[in-house]
Amino acid sequence: MKHCLSGLLAMAAAGTTQAQAPETLEFQSRVWNVDAEHAQLVEHLGARALHWRDGIVWLDERSLGTGEIRFDLALAGQPGHTGLVWHARGPRDWEKFYFRHHLSGRPDSVQYTPAFDGVTGWQIYSDSDAMSVVDHGLNRWMAIRVVIAEDSADIYMDGALIHHVPDLLRDEIDGGIGFWQLSPNDQASAYIRNVQIDAMSWPDSVGTPSVTPDWPEGLVSAWRVSAPFDEARLDTETLAEITGDVGDWTTLEVENNGIANLARAARISDGNTVLAEVTLTAETAQTVMMGFGYSDRVVVALNGERLFHGNNGWSTRDYRYLGTVTRHVGLPLDLQAGANTLTFAVSETFGGWAVTAELEDADGVEVSAR
């Protein structure tokens, strides 16, 4: 059973649930709040270490803006995922970098992702800005150093730079620190020791700056996004009925990779589905092709008529399928002269709440999110 947080992170979440007395550990002159299935102090590979599995161990009331976080890390078992959380503004909103235990030496052996209300975006952020090839291995101590600037970060392992994050994707410039672990089959865990945190001033960016995005001409670069609602409504109501009472709408720009991270605009704790819309204004009646992608599930409609529904979630094709978001689904759109409403009803389970679309050979068609 997982335990509630205390200190800085519990205060950020105050008022949402009735907090229990947290479990804490004292290790290396620090107090750790335990939000994990298992955490204890042990001897491992010749050293005193904090061992934990399936959850986060938080440094109590410790906040960091820019600076360095250094620690020794040992990974055990697979499959598994272990890493560092920083700039946390509550137990579900943070930046994270982690190792995939079972993918050492693979293109996705390590991953950077932000989280918004607990929705991480590894299905959205799958390029070299977010992933790198690292030979990290298991059952050995690795010296990890994370250098955090105002809007970027560098991660080192055993003195070598293994990943550069050119653009930290949340807006916070400080927040809580935690160590995260996920053990899908209860076979993996992790150990840390020698944790050192130094707050210091860094320039706006460290390492190589992010490359300016090179979007295709017909990319939808912004969407209007509804307030969230329950996916079950799609089975019993028309899109017009849902549109009429979903509350406020937000204009959301896409990420540098052309994908809209819908978790920026909606809290999944309020509902797992949103409507993402644009207006397509055509000079004449015409048919245009649209390439699109989504995560996890979608209903696509034009002028209220449902044209497509699909499921792109993790393992929905086979056990190796990740559900990464690309624009490889094609759909013809029969546009009427004048304004047309293109609607995506997008539902999320985990891994990335997203939509992206590109119009092909759409001369004479204006795209607007307003």
C-alpha positions as CSV (number, residue, x, y, z in Angstrom):
1,M,0.0,0.0,0.0
2,K,1.4,3.4,-1.0
3,H,1.6,6.2,1.6
4,C,0.6,9.8,1.4
5,L,3.2,12.6,1.0
6,S,4.0,15.2,3.6
7,G,5.9,18.4,3.8
8,L,6.2,20.5,0.6
9,L,4.5,18.0,-1.7
10,A,1.6,17.3,0.6
11,M,0.9,21.0,1.0
12,A,0.7,21.3,-2.7
13,A,-2.0,18.7,-2.8
14,A,-3.8,19.8,0.3
15,G,-7.6,19.7,0.3
16,T,-7.9,16.8,-2.3
17,T,-7.9,13.8,0.1
18,Q,-7.7,13.1,3.8
19,A,-4.0,12.5,4.4
20,Q,-2.7,9.6,6.4
21,A,0.4,9.7,8.6
22,P,3.2,9.4,6.1
23,E,6.0,6.8,6.3
24,T,9.4,8.4,6.5
25,L,13.0,7.2,6.5
26,E,16.1,8.8,7.7
27,F,19.1,8.2,5.4
28,Q,22.4,10.1,5.0
29,S,21.2,12.9,7.3
30,R,18.0,13.5,5.2
31,V,14.3,12.7,5.8
32,W,12.6,10.8,3.0
33,N,8.9,10.7,2.5
34,V,7.8,7.3,1.1
35,D,5.2,7.1,-1.6
36,A,6.2,3.6,-2.8
37,E,5.1,0.0,-2.4
38,H,8.4,-0.8,-0.7
39,A,11.3,1.2,0.8
40,Q,14.0,0.3,3.3
41,L,17.6,0.8,4.2
42,V,19.9,-2.1,3.2
43,E,23.4,-3.2,2.4
44,H,23.9,-3.5,-1.4
45,L,27.1,-4.0,-3.5
46,G,29.2,-3.2,-0.4
47,A,27.4,0.0,0.6
48,R,24.6,1.3,2.7
49,A,21.8,2.2,0.4
50,L,18.1,3.2,0.2
51,H,16.2,0.4,-1.7
52,W,12.8,1.1,-3.1
53,R,10.3,-0.2,-5.6
54,D,7.1,1.0,-7.4
55,G,6.7,4.6,-6.4
56,I,8.6,7.7,-5.4
57,V,10.8,8.5,-2.4
58,W,10.8,12.3,-1.9
59,L,13.3,14.4,-0.1
60,D,11.3,16.1,2.6
61,E,10.8,19.8,2.2
62,R,13.7,20.1,-0.2
63,S,13.2,22.4,-3.3
64,L,15.7,23.1,-6.1
65,G,15.6,25.6,-8.9
66,T,18.9,25.5,-10.8
67,G,21.9,23.5,-9.7
68,E,23.2,19.9,-9.5
69,I,21.9,16.7,-8.1
70,R,24.4,13.9,-7.7
71,F,23.9,10.4,-6.6
72,D,24.9,6.8,-7.0
73,L,22.3,4.5,-8.6
74,A,22.1,0.8,-9.0
75,L,19.3,-0.9,-11.0
76,A,18.0,-4.4,-10.2
77,G,15.7,-6.7,-12.2
78,Q,13.7,-6.1,-15.4
79,P,11.6,-4.9,-16.9
80,G,11.7,-1.7,-14.9
81,H,12.0,2.1,-15.0
82,T,14.0,4.2,-12.6
83,G,14.9,7.9,-12.5
84,L,14.9,11.4,-11.0
85,V,12.0,13.8,-10.5
86,W,12.6,17.5,-10.1
87,H,10.8,20.8,-10.1
88,A,7.8,19.0,-8.6
89,R,4.7,21.1,-7.8
90,G,2.8,18.4,-6.1
91,P,2.8,14.6,-6.4
92,R,1.6,14.6,-10.1
93,D,3.3,17.5,-11.8
94,W,7.1,17.5,-12.4
95,E,10.0,16.9,-14.8
96,K,11.5,13.4,-15.0
97,F,14.5,11.6,-16.5
98,Y,14.7,7.8,-16.2
99,F,16.5,4.6,-17.2
100,R,14.7,1.7,-18.8
101,H,16.3,-1.3,-17.0
102,H,15.5,-3.7,-19.9
103,L,16.6,-1.5,-22.8
104,S,20.3,-0.8,-22.1
105,G,22.0,0.0,-25.4
106,R,18.7,0.6,-27.3
107,P,17.5,3.9,-28.8
108,D,15.1,4.4,-26.0
109,S,17.3,3.2,-23.1
110,V,16.7,6.5,-21.3
111,Q,13.8,9.0,-21.4
112,Y,13.0,12.6,-20.5
113,T,9.3,13.6,-20.1
114,P,7.3,16.1,-18.2
115,A,4.1,15.1,-16.2
116,F,0.9,17.1,-16.0
117,D,-1.6,15.8,-13.4
118,G,0.2,12.4,-13.6
119,V,0.1,12.2,-17.4
120,T,3.6,11.6,-18.6
121,G,4.4,12.0,-22.3
122,W,6.8,9.3,-23.5
123,Q,4.4,8.5,-26.4
124,I,4.6,12.1,-27.4
125,Y,8.3,12.9,-26.8
126,S,10.2,10.2,-28.7
127,D,12.9,12.0,-30.6
128,S,16.6,12.7,-29.7
129,D,15.5,15.6,-27.4
130,A,13.8,13.1,-25.2
131,M,15.7,9.8,-25.7
132,S,19.3,8.6,-26.0
133,V,21.3,5.4,-26.4
134,V,23.0,4.5,-23.1
135,D,24.8,1.3,-22.0
136,H,23.7,1.5,-18.3
137,G,23.4,-2.2,-17.3
138,L,22.2,-3.7,-14.0
139,N,23.6,-4.6,-10.6
140,R,26.4,-2.0,-10.5
141,W,26.8,1.4,-9.0
142,M,26.6,4.3,-11.5
143,A,27.5,7.8,-10.6
144,I,24.7,10.1,-11.9
145,R,25.0,13.9,-12.2
146,V,22.0,16.0,-13.3
147,V,22.8,19.6,-14.1
148,I,19.6,21.7,-14.2
149,A,19.5,25.2,-15.8
150,E,16.4,27.4,-16.1
151,D,15.2,25.8,-19.3
152,S,17.4,22.8,-20.0
153,A,19.3,20.0,-18.3
154,D,22.3,17.7,-18.9
155,I,22.6,14.2,-17.5
156,Y,26.0,12.5,-16.9
157,M,26.7,8.9,-16.0
158,D,30.2,8.0,-14.7
159,G,31.5,11.3,-15.8
160,A,30.2,11.1,-19.4
161,L,27.3,13.2,-20.8
162,I,24.6,10.7,-21.7
163,H,21.7,13.0,-22.5
164,H,20.9,16.7,-23.1
165,V,17.4,18.1,-22.6
166,P,17.4,21.2,-24.7
167,D,14.0,22.4,-23.5
168,L,12.4,21.7,-20.1
169,L,8.7,21.4,-21.0
170,R,7.1,22.7,-17.8
171,D,7.2,26.3,-16.8
172,E,8.2,25.9,-13.1
173,I,11.7,27.1,-12.2
174,D,11.9,25.3,-8.9
175,G,10.2,22.5,-7.0
176,G,10.5,19.3,-5.1
177,I,13.0,16.4,-5.7
178,G,12.2,12.7,-5.7
179,F,13.5,9.4,-7.0
180,W,10.9,7.4,-9.0
181,Q,10.7,3.7,-9.8
182,L,8.2,1.6,-11.8
183,S,8.2,-2.2,-11.7
184,P,5.5,-3.5,-14.0
185,N,5.8,-7.1,-13.0
186,D,7.2,-6.6,-9.5
187,Q,10.6,-7.9,-10.7
188,A,12.5,-4.6,-10.7
189,S,13.7,-2.2,-8.0
190,A,16.5,0.3,-7.5
191,Y,19.1,1.5,-4.9
192,I,20.5,5.0,-4.3
193,R,23.3,6.3,-2.1
194,N,25.6,9.4,-1.7
195,V,22.9,11.9,-2.6
196,Q,24.2,15.5,-2.9
197,I,22.3,18.6,-3.9
198,D,23.9,21.9,-4.7
199,A,21.8,24.9,-5.6
200,M,23.7,27.3,-7.9
201,S,23.1,29.7,-10.6
202,W,23.3,28.4,-14.2
203,P,22.7,30.2,-17.5
204,D,19.3,29.9,-19.1
205,S,20.5,26.9,-21.0
206,V,23.3,24.3,-20.7
207,G,24.6,22.3,-23.6
208,T,23.3,22.5,-27.1
209,P,20.2,24.6,-27.7
210,S,17.0,23.1,-29.2
211,V,16.7,23.1,-32.9
212,T,14.0,25.4,-34.4
213,P,11.2,23.1,-35.6
214,D,10.8,22.4,-39.3
215,W,7.1,21.8,-39.6
216,P,5.4,20.7,-42.8
217,E,3.3,23.4,-44.6
218,G,0.0,21.9,-43.8
219,L,0.6,21.1,-40.1
220,V,-2.2,22.1,-37.6
221,S,-0.1,24.3,-35.2
222,A,-2.8,25.1,-32.7
223,W,-6.0,23.6,-31.4
224,R,-9.0,24.7,-29.4
225,V,-9.4,22.2,-26.5
226,S,-12.5,21.6,-24.4
227,A,-12.7,21.0,-20.7
228,P,-12.3,17.3,-19.9
229,F,-15.3,14.9,-19.6
230,D,-15.8,11.1,-19.2
231,E,-15.2,9.0,-22.3
232,A,-18.4,7.0,-21.8
233,R,-20.4,10.0,-23.0
234,L,-19.2,9.3,-26.5
235,D,-21.3,6.1,-26.5
236,T,-24.6,7.8,-25.6
237,E,-24.4,11.5,-26.8
238,T,-23.7,13.2,-30.1
239,L,-20.6,15.5,-30.4
240,A,-23.0,18.4,-30.7
241,E,-24.6,17.6,-27.3
242,I,-21.2,17.2,-25.7
243,T,-19.9,20.4,-27.3
244,G,-22.8,22.3,-25.8
245,D,-21.9,21.7,-22.2
246,V,-18.2,21.0,-21.9
247,G,-17.4,24.4,-20.4
248,D,-14.4,26.6,-21.2
249,W,-12.2,26.0,-24.2
250,T,-8.4,26.6,-24.3
251,T,-6.2,27.5,-27.3
252,L,-3.3,25.0,-27.2
253,E,-0.2,25.3,-29.4
254,V,1.7,22.1,-30.5
255,E,5.1,21.1,-29.2
256,N,8.3,21.5,-31.2
257,N,7.6,18.1,-32.8
258,G,4.2,19.2,-34.1
259,I,2.2,17.2,-31.5
260,A,-0.3,18.8,-29.1
261,N,0.1,17.6,-25.5
262,L,-3.5,17.8,-24.4
263,A,-2.5,17.3,-20.7
264,R,-1.3,20.9,-20.8
265,A,-4.9,22.1,-21.4
266,A,-6.9,19.6,-19.3
267,R,-6.5,17.8,-16.0
268,I,-7.2,14.1,-16.4
269,S,-8.4,13.9,-12.9
270,D,-11.5,15.8,-14.1
271,G,-12.1,13.4,-17.0
272,N,-10.1,11.4,-19.5
273,T,-11.5,12.8,-22.8
274,V,-11.4,16.2,-24.5
275,L,-12.5,17.7,-27.8
276,A,-9.7,19.2,-29.9
277,E,-11.0,21.3,-32.8
278,V,-10.0,23.5,-35.6
279,T,-12.0,25.4,-38.3
280,L,-11.1,24.7,-41.9
281,T,-12.3,27.5,-44.1
282,A,-12.3,26.3,-47.8
283,E,-12.5,28.7,-50.8
284,T,-14.4,26.0,-52.7
285,A,-15.9,22.6,-52.0
286,Q,-13.0,20.1,-52.2
287,T,-11.6,16.9,-50.8
288,V,-8.2,17.0,-49.0
289,M,-6.2,14.3,-47.4
290,M,-5.3,14.5,-43.8
291,G,-2.5,12.6,-42.0
292,F,-3.0,12.4,-38.3
293,G,-2.0,10.7,-35.0
294,Y,-3.4,10.5,-31.5
295,S,-3.1,8.9,-28.1
296,D,-4.7,6.8,-26.8
297,R,-8.2,6.6,-28.4
298,V,-10.0,8.9,-30.8
299,V,-13.2,9.7,-32.6
300,V,-12.7,12.0,-35.6
301,A,-15.6,14.0,-37.0
302,L,-16.2,16.7,-39.7
303,N,-19.1,19.0,-39.3
304,G,-20.5,16.7,-36.6
305,E,-20.3,13.5,-38.8
306,R,-18.2,10.8,-37.3
307,L,-15.7,9.6,-39.8
308,F,-13.2,7.5,-37.9
309,H,-12.5,5.9,-34.5
310,G,-9.4,4.1,-33.4
311,N,-7.2,2.9,-30.5
312,N,-3.5,3.6,-30.6
313,G,-2.8,2.7,-27.0
314,W,0.2,0.8,-25.7
315,S,0.3,-2.9,-26.7
316,T,-3.0,-2.6,-28.8
317,R,-1.3,-4.0,-31.9
318,D,1.0,-6.5,-30.3
319,Y,3.0,-6.8,-27.0
320,R,5.8,-4.7,-28.4
321,Y,3.6,-1.8,-29.7
322,L,4.4,1.4,-27.8
323,G,1.6,3.7,-29.1
324,T,4.1,6.4,-30.2
325,V,2.3,9.3,-31.8
326,T,3.0,9.9,-35.5
327,R,1.0,11.2,-38.5
328,H,0.7,7.9,-40.3
329,V,-3.1,7.5,-40.4
330,G,-4.8,8.9,-43.5
331,L,-8.3,10.2,-43.9
332,P,-10.0,12.1,-46.8
333,L,-12.0,15.2,-45.7
334,D,-14.8,16.3,-48.0
335,L,-14.9,20.1,-47.2
336,Q,-17.8,22.3,-48.1
337,A,-17.2,25.8,-49.3
338,G,-16.8,28.1,-46.3
339,A,-16.2,27.0,-42.6
340,N,-15.9,23.4,-41.6
341,T,-15.4,22.1,-38.1
342,L,-12.8,19.3,-37.6
343,T,-13.2,17.6,-34.3
344,F,-11.0,15.0,-32.5
345,A,-12.5,13.5,-29.3
346,V,-9.3,12.1,-27.7
347,S,-9.2,9.8,-24.7
348,E,-6.2,8.9,-22.5
349,T,-5.2,6.0,-20.3
350,F,-1.4,6.6,-19.8
351,G,1.8,7.5,-21.7
352,G,0.7,10.6,-23.5
353,W,-2.6,12.5,-24.2
354,A,-2.1,13.8,-27.7
355,V,-3.3,14.8,-31.2
356,T,-1.5,15.9,-34.4
357,A,-2.7,16.5,-37.9
358,E,-1.4,17.6,-41.3
359,L,-3.4,18.6,-44.4
360,E,-1.9,17.6,-47.7
361,D,-2.2,19.7,-50.9
362,A,-4.8,22.0,-49.2
363,D,-4.3,25.2,-51.2
364,G,-7.2,27.5,-50.6
365,V,-7.9,26.1,-47.1
366,E,-7.3,28.3,-44.0
367,V,-6.8,26.5,-40.6
368,S,-7.8,28.3,-37.4
369,A,-8.0,27.3,-33.8
370,R,-10.0,30.4,-32.9
